[in-house]
């Protein structure tokens, strides 16, 4: 359901962002939780212009 919400063009941008954040939290853990694996590797999240504007 979360992936469908992210892909749903009729969903509002805040709904899609919340769904995407929830997916990332479930897959990679919350920001305060360490990511297992190569500690030197960077995690990069690329956001669209609309999302950057929404996030401030």
Phi, psi and omega in degrees: 000322180296317180295321177298320180296318179298321182278348185285112180291342179274346178285149178288158180300317177299322177296317181294320178295316179299318179296317179296318178298318180296318178299312180298319178299319182288326182276313188254353183088164179290163185303328182282350180267135179292148176266126180287153178115212183290107182293340180273348182281141179265142173262125183242128177246121181256124182248149177290166180301319180298319181292317178301320179294320180294320183283347177091000000 
